[in-house]
Amino acid sequence: MQPYTKRLGCLPHNAAVAAALPQIRIGAAPLLPRVVPPLDWTPTPGDNETEPTCVPTAYINATRASMRYLGGGDIQVSDAEVLAQYARAIGRPAATPAELAATDGCDPLSFLAMIQTDGWWTVGLQAPLVPTYGAITSLFTASMARVIGEVGAVMLAVTLYEADMEAQALGAPWTGLPTGGPVGGHMIAACSYSGLQDEDILKIATWGTWMPASWQWISSRIQLAVPVITRDLLPPSASDRYAALAAEIARP
């Protein structure tokens, strides 16, 4: 397998842990809206080009997307902060960047459980980021689009293949079915979509930029879909949407 210029870092999650998560079923409701336009901001890189930090990077980008979509402004998180959270997640808080670069990544559900318990302290905030999250019951376009339409983003664990890495290097969109051998797991944040057909395009926050990807591409590679929302960062006007998501998470 040829070397690639971008790092991944999403390890396989525990299926039993995923099954025990609150199951979000808002995909069963009527879709809204049919298009979520892309927002004009630059995703946090998270040092993911050289470090296996895609999981904390996707969390920050999903959080930023929700804040902006729901009118809560934005936060700036440095790559060093992302790397520090990754180091904490793998139990090596004192490791150097070079040492962390030699590691393989982390389990996204273990990472989210860690920050839900301990919080993510970031510069400029008076309280840590503490997410509310669950799992999407059915990994279909309708379910994922509904979540993006409600809260502005969803974290997705996907398997990338050789052709995907080659397309990224060429600046081509991610479309079609898997081609070539699997390269590994990657965590991304889907933050907008142009429509609901297989060929319609989502904008994916990854590696510090927006990567276009089709719904067909997502559906043929997805392993896990996790909506996250951080209430303390949202304006009062977003309370109803937060309450709707929280109610879904609380449903037995």
PyMOL commands that set and color helices and strands:
alter all, ss='L'
color gray80, all
select helices_A, chain A and resi 15-20+26-28+54-69+79-89+97-101+108-118+141-151+162-170+215-219+231-233+236-250
alter helices_A, ss='H'
color red, helices_A
select strands_A, chain A and resi 23-24+132-133+135-136+154-161+182-193+201-206+209-214+222-226+228-229
alter strands_A, ss='S'
color yellow, strands_A
deselect
rebuild
show_as cartoon
